[in-house]
Amino acid sequence: MKINTKIRYGLRMLVTLAQRQAIVNTAELGKDMMVSPKYLRKLAGPLEKHGLIKSVQGIYGGYLLNRNPGEIKVADIFEAFSESID
């Protein structure tokens, strides 16, 4: 099965947030993941809409997991990006 870039980076984003267990801004996430913060903001939209992450506004804002890491399935990430698992 071929996994597209959005899903691959979305998964990495969730893993990074799970490891940090705190609010992480896109600049820090980008540095950790070696990905553009702008691209991460694009990925965050579908992940947030699907309830996987939560955004926190403000000067100390960023993203954090919206669920317990053990409750998140890879299928949830596919669904967030409207992909099917074949």
ZITALIN-V203231 format. One record per pair of residues at least 4 apart in sequence whose ideal C-beta (glycine too) atoms are under 8 Angstrom apart, sorted by the first residue. I is the first residue (numbers start at 1). GAP is how many residues later the second one is. D is the distance in Angstrom with one decimal. If there is no record, write none. Layout:
BEGIN
i->I gap->GAP d->D
i->I gap->GAP d->D
END
This chain:
BEGIN
i->1 gap->84 d->7.4
i->1 gap->85 d->6.5
i->3 gap->4 d->5.0
i->3 gap->5 d->5.4
i->4 gap->4 d->7.0
i->4 gap->77 d->7.6
i->4 gap->79 d->6.9
i->5 gap->4 d->6.1
i->6 gap->4 d->5.8
i->6 gap->37 d->6.3
i->6 gap->40 d->8.0
i->6 gap->75 d->5.0
i->7 gap->4 d->6.3
i->7 gap->70 d->5.7
i->7 gap->71 d->6.2
i->7 gap->74 d->5.6
i->7 gap->76 d->6.3
i->8 gap->4 d->6.6
i->9 gap->4 d->6.2
i->9 gap->24 d->7.2
i->9 gap->26 d->6.1
i->9 gap->30 d->7.2
i->9 gap->31 d->7.6
i->9 gap->34 d->5.8
i->10 gap->4 d->6.6
i->10 gap->33 d->5.2
i->10 gap->36 d->7.6
i->10 gap->37 d->5.9
i->10 gap->67 d->5.1
i->10 gap->70 d->6.8
i->10 gap->71 d->6.4
i->11 gap->4 d->6.4
i->11 gap->63 d->7.0
i->11 gap->66 d->5.5
i->12 gap->4 d->6.3
i->12 gap->21 d->5.6
i->12 gap->23 d->7.8
i->13 gap->4 d->6.4
i->13 gap->16 d->6.5
i->13 gap->20 d->6.9
i->13 gap->27 d->6.4
i->13 gap->30 d->6.0
i->13 gap->31 d->7.5
i->13 gap->34 d->7.0
i->13 gap->40 d->7.7
i->13 gap->50 d->7.8
i->14 gap->4 d->6.2
i->14 gap->33 d->7.2
i->14 gap->38 d->6.4
i->14 gap->39 d->7.2
i->14 gap->51 d->6.9
i->14 gap->55 d->7.8
i->14 gap->58 d->6.4
i->14 gap->63 d->7.0
i->15 gap->4 d->6.4
i->16 gap->4 d->6.4
i->16 gap->8 d->7.1
i->16 gap->13 d->6.0
i->16 gap->16 d->5.4
i->16 gap->17 d->6.0
i->17 gap->4 d->8.0
i->17 gap->7 d->6.1
i->17 gap->12 d->7.7
i->17 gap->36 d->6.5
i->17 gap->46 d->6.2
i->17 gap->47 d->6.0
i->17 gap->48 d->5.0
i->18 gap->47 d->5.9
i->18 gap->51 d->4.1
i->20 gap->4 d->5.1
i->21 gap->44 d->7.9
i->22 gap->42 d->6.6
i->23 gap->33 d->5.1
i->23 gap->37 d->6.9
i->23 gap->38 d->6.8
i->23 gap->39 d->4.5
i->23 gap->40 d->7.0
i->23 gap->41 d->5.0
i->24 gap->4 d->5.1
i->24 gap->5 d->5.3
i->24 gap->8 d->8.0
i->24 gap->38 d->4.8
i->24 gap->39 d->6.0
i->24 gap->40 d->6.9
i->25 gap->4 d->7.0
i->25 gap->36 d->6.7
i->25 gap->37 d->3.6
i->25 gap->38 d->7.7
i->26 gap->4 d->5.8
i->26 gap->11 d->3.8
i->26 gap->12 d->7.9
i->26 gap->14 d->4.7
i->26 gap->15 d->5.6
i->26 gap->18 d->7.5
i->26 gap->36 d->6.8
i->26 gap->37 d->7.4
i->27 gap->4 d->6.6
i->27 gap->10 d->5.3
i->28 gap->4 d->6.3
i->28 gap->34 d->7.3
i->29 gap->4 d->5.9
i->29 gap->6 d->7.6
i->29 gap->8 d->7.1
i->29 gap->11 d->5.4
i->29 gap->33 d->7.6
i->29 gap->34 d->7.2
i->30 gap->4 d->7.5
i->30 gap->5 d->5.3
i->30 gap->6 d->6.0
i->30 gap->7 d->4.1
i->30 gap->9 d->8.0
i->30 gap->10 d->5.8
i->33 gap->7 d->7.4
i->35 gap->4 d->5.6
i->35 gap->5 d->5.9
i->36 gap->4 d->7.0
i->37 gap->4 d->6.5
i->38 gap->4 d->7.0
i->39 gap->4 d->6.6
i->40 gap->4 d->6.3
i->41 gap->4 d->7.5
i->43 gap->4 d->6.3
i->44 gap->4 d->5.7
i->44 gap->9 d->6.4
i->44 gap->11 d->6.7
i->44 gap->19 d->5.8
i->45 gap->4 d->6.2
i->46 gap->4 d->6.1
i->46 gap->34 d->4.6
i->46 gap->35 d->5.5
i->46 gap->36 d->7.8
i->47 gap->5 d->4.6
i->47 gap->6 d->4.7
i->47 gap->30 d->7.6
i->47 gap->33 d->5.3
i->48 gap->4 d->7.3
i->48 gap->5 d->5.2
i->48 gap->6 d->6.7
i->48 gap->7 d->5.7
i->48 gap->15 d->7.7
i->48 gap->18 d->7.6
i->49 gap->31 d->7.2
i->50 gap->26 d->6.7
i->50 gap->29 d->6.3
i->50 gap->30 d->3.7
i->51 gap->15 d->5.5
i->51 gap->16 d->7.0
i->52 gap->13 d->7.2
i->52 gap->14 d->6.0
i->52 gap->15 d->6.5
i->52 gap->20 d->6.2
i->52 gap->24 d->6.1
i->52 gap->25 d->7.2
i->52 gap->28 d->6.1
i->53 gap->10 d->5.0
i->53 gap->11 d->6.7
i->53 gap->12 d->6.0
i->53 gap->13 d->5.4
i->54 gap->9 d->7.0
i->54 gap->10 d->5.7
i->54 gap->11 d->7.5
i->54 gap->12 d->4.2
i->55 gap->6 d->7.0
i->55 gap->7 d->7.5
i->55 gap->8 d->5.6
i->56 gap->4 d->7.6
i->56 gap->5 d->4.3
i->56 gap->6 d->6.0
i->56 gap->7 d->7.3
i->56 gap->8 d->6.8
i->57 gap->4 d->4.9
i->65 gap->4 d->6.4
i->65 gap->7 d->7.6
i->67 gap->4 d->4.7
i->67 gap->5 d->5.5
i->68 gap->4 d->7.8
i->72 gap->4 d->5.6
i->72 gap->5 d->7.7
i->73 gap->4 d->7.9
i->74 gap->4 d->6.7
i->74 gap->11 d->7.9
i->75 gap->4 d->6.3
i->75 gap->10 d->6.0
i->76 gap->4 d->6.4
i->77 gap->4 d->6.8
i->78 gap->5 d->4.5
i->78 gap->6 d->6.8
i->78 gap->7 d->5.4
i->79 gap->4 d->7.7
END
